[in-house]
């Protein structure tokens, strides 16, 4: 079983990437479990044709975890992808990371953490204990950073790299950086910029996902690109990403920038 986590800044397209990755892997014949680890609980919507599935944290609040079954929390989506949403607290109340912790504990008790590939889709703006749990507790063996060429997106990716580097010092922690995914915003020189960022933090750019209107059209039709436009060039990009990740055996302990280095890198890229 391969366990991967996609981390990225909110709004970077991490959930879109995760859903299309899961869809592509499933269409290749693999059994996939996708777990949305974001309070917005929208990670699996396109796999579920627009349906907002109940979140684990809401179900625990309503019924208690002792009364829940696998069918209560795991929902079959496109091409058989099993979908779970951790959820979060009411706005302004409690810790959003609590939903992730409660979800993993429940899925373990129910014996539902299985499949050929588990995809954890995790918010990357904050790396508190809950959001870092997939890395900290060895659920995610490989982390993939989703970023664009925008400074704040790279800043968030660099913060995740710092967390991986710190956790790698623990004797029993096996989480490593699998690579960087550029979800393009059509910034001039964006691919070269993100590729250089990946190189400098001791990793590599494993995929460049161009900006394409077909992604928006697919989502308006409540589908992944893999389902909505399987013959499109964009679908091929997601299939190549799926193949690259599934076959990847090259991981690393990142060497992230400190703040001064990151600012210098950003300035250097603008001047170039």
Buried (B, 14 or more C-beta within 10 A) or exposed (E): EBBBBBBBBBEBBBBBBBBBBBBBBBBBEBBBBBBBBBBBBBBBBBBBEEEEBBBBBBBBBEEEBEEBEEEBBBBEBBBBBBBBBBBBBEEEEEBBBBBBBBBBBBBEEBEBBEBBBBBBBBBBBEBEEBBBBBBBBBBBBBBBBBBBBBBBBBBBBBBBBBBBBBBBEEEEBEBBBBBBBBBBBEBEEBBBBBBBBBEBBBBBBBBBBBBBEBBEBBBEBBBBBBBBBBEBEBBEBBBBBBEBBBEBEEBBBBEBBEEEEBEEBBEEBEEE
